[in-house]
Amino acid sequence: MGELEVEKHAKYILAVEKKKDDFQSVVMEHLRLNGAYWGLTTLDIIGKLDAVNSDDVVSWIMQCQDESGGFGGNIGHDPHVLYTLSAIQVLALFNKLDILDTEKVANYIASLQADDGSFAGDIWGEIDTRFSYIAICSLALLHQLDKINVEKAVKYILSCQNVDGGFGCIPGGESHAGQIFCCVGALAITGHLHLLDKDLLGWWLSERQVKCGGLNGRPEKLPDVCYSWWVLSSLIMIDRIHWIDKPKLVQFILDCQDKENGGISDRPDDAVDVYHTYFGIAGLSLLEYPGLKPIDPAYALPVDVVNRIFLSS
């Protein structure tokens, strides 16, 4: 089994964070806050977060906040819950949540809950179980879950479960590993995992492992490193991680590394990016790979960061 190229991955991420004018940076401008979360959380997991100037990052994040309380993906962009959660998570990494006007941010998120318990992503009204998870996770990190109707939110999430045990983005939507993480994560945070048929869901998730050891997101799809997070975290939350071949998954992730320049790709020999680098290393953390900080499967933050939020006096 190969080794994780920690130093090269750190160098790759730091280089990406500094680039502003190349093609990849331009096309990702609208979601740069998500990219910051992926890159910075990776650095924290591998013990390299000190290489970043936290004051510069925090200052930039606060410039991404809209007067509504939500955050956009970059300065001057419209607010959305996706970027709002990333802002909260990055501030949590640096122990800077206290600079937020918590009430304002929480009210923005709560305003997006519909009467049926679902959540829109922004003022334009798209409904998706991703946004249910994002709202619940964000508010939990801010100690503001009482701002929403949790009972209705849980009821809506459960209405999106299918007969195969999986979850879709809306009621009747196709089961997908990414949506399953969102729904299971939301149920875990709100204390409702007991409402799941864990064996049925565990069967669907464990069936995502293919012969090479990687995981896919739906039946008959190619494996992708990012599902090392979406599938694995869900299996951990329902206590069924022992239903897959963990060593084979570790090897698949390691095989997706660019061992010369750093970074991790979706599949071996493809182009690397920050998204897959994060989810690959986060997956290895869940698999207890040596030298990595443990990550919380529900909050998608290092365990020590989550403990600081919920266990500090």
DOMIZA-877556 format. One record per residue (C-alpha): residue in three letters; x, y, z negated. Coordinates in steps of 0.2 Angstrom, whole numbers, plus 5000, padded with zeros to 4 digits. Each point is the difference from the previous one (the first is absolute). Layout:
REM DOMIZA-877556
alaXYZ/...
//
This chain:
REM DOMIZA-877556
met500050005000/gly500650175005/glu500250154988/leu499050164999/glu501150145007/val499650134986/glu501350135004/lys499650005019/his498150024996/ala500350144988/lys501150095013/tyr498749975014/ile498550074989/leu501150154995/ala500450045018/val498249985006/glu499450124986/lys501250145007/lys499549985018/lys498750135005/asp500250025019/asp500249825007/phe498549925009/gln499649884986/ser499950154988/val498950115012/val498749865003/met499949974981/glu499950184995/his498249984995/leu500349864987/arg501750054994/leu499450004982/asn499649815002/gly501849985007/ala500750084985/tyr499049884989/trp500749855010/gly501850065000/leu500150074982/thr499149854992/thr501249885010/leu501550104993/asp499349994982/ile499849815002/ile501849985005/gly500650124987/lys500550145012/leu498750144996/asp501450114992/ala500750035017/val498550115004/asn499850184994/ser498349984991/asp499850194998/asp500050025019/val498849865002/val498750064987/ser500150175007/trp499649945017/ile498649894994/met499150144991/gln500150105016/cys498949865008/gln498650034988/asp498450085007/glu498950124990/ser498749864999/gly501249914988/gly500449865013/phe501749985009/gly500450005018/gly501349895009/asn501150155002/ile500050194997/gly498550085009/his499149835003/asp498249964995/pro499849914983/his499649824999/val499949874986/leu501449905009/tyr501250144998/thr499450054983/leu500449834993/ser501750005007/ala500350174992/ile499449944983/gln501149845002/val501650105005/leu499750124986/ala499949854988/leu501649935006/phe500950174995/asn498950014984/lys499350165006/leu498149974999/asp499950144987/ile500250135013/leu498349955008/asp498450094997/thr499349834995/glu498250064999/lys500150085018/val500749845008/ala498849894991/asn498550105005/tyr500550005018/ile500149815000/ala498449984991/ser499150115012/leu500349875014/gln499049874991/ala498349965009/asp498449954991/asp500349815004/gly501650014991/ser501150005016/phe501350135003/ala500450115015/gly501850045004/asp499750195003/ile498650125004/trp499749925017/gly499249854991/glu500949845006/ile499649864988/asp501249864997/thr500549894985/arg501750075002/phe499350164993/ser499249914986/tyr501649934994/ile500950175003/ala498850104990/ile500049874985/cys501849985000/ser500350195001/leu498850044986/ala500649864989/leu501850075001/leu499350174995/his499049934986/gln498450065009/leu499049855004/asp498550074991/lys499850135014/ile499249865011/asn498649874999/val501149854997/glu498649885000/lys499350065017/ala501849995007/val500249824995/lys498349955006/tyr500450085017/ile501749915001/leu499249834996/ser498750035014/cys501550005012/gln500549824996/asn499749875013/val499649824999/asp501849955003/gly500550094984/gly500850145008/phe499550195001/gly499750125015/cys500150195001/ile498150014999/pro498649874997/gly500149875014/gly501750055005/glu501349875005/ser501049944985/his501850075001/ala501549994988/gly500250184998/gln498150034996/ile500249854988/phe501450094990/cys499050164999/cys498549914993/val500949884988/gly501150154995/ala498450104996/leu499249864990/ala501649974991/ile500250184995/thr498250014994/gly500049834991/his498849915011/leu501149865007/his498949874991/leu498750035014/leu501149925013/asp500049825006/lys501949994998/asp500149835008/leu499150055015/leu500950165002/gly501749914996/trp499749885014/trp499750135013/leu501550104994/ser501249844999/glu499449965018/arg500950155006/gln501749924999/val500649945016/lys501449875004/cys501450135000/gly499650044982/gly499350185004/leu498250054997/asn498750075012/gly498550114997/arg498749905008/pro499849835008/glu500949975016/lys501150154998/leu501950025000/pro500950014983/asp500550184995/val501150054985/cys498750124994/tyr498949864995/ser501349944988/trp499250144990/trp498250005004/val499849814999/leu501249974986/ser499450144988/ser498249935002/leu500649824996/ile500950064985/met498550104993/ile498949845002/asp501449894993/arg500249895016/ile501750055006/his500649824997/trp498949955015/ile501350065012/asp501849955004/lys500950154992/pro501849955005/lys499550005019/leu499250174998/val501550074992/gln501149935015/phe498750085012/ile500250174993/leu501949994999/asp500049945018/cys499150175005/gln501550114994/asp501150105011/lys501649944992/glu501050135009/asn499150164998/gly498749964986/gly498150005000/ile498849865002/ser498849965015/asp498349925002/arg500949845007/pro501849945003/asp500950115013/asp498750135002/ala500350194997/val500050054981/asp499050134992/val499750074982/tyr498349924999/his500649825002/thr501650044990/tyr498950044985/phe498849865001/gly501449875003/ile500950064985/ala498450024990/gly499649825005/leu501749944994/ser499750094984/leu498449904998/leu501049845004/glu501250054986/tyr501550025011/pro501550034990/gly500550184996/leu498450085005/lys498950094988/pro498349924997/ile498550085009/asp498250004994/pro498949915012/ala498550114997/tyr500750184999/ala501449975013/leu501250094988/pro501549934990/val499449924984/asp501050124990/val499250155008/val498349924997/asn500449964982/arg500650184997/ile498350075006/phe498949884990/leu501149954985/ser500850174996/ser499350094985/
//
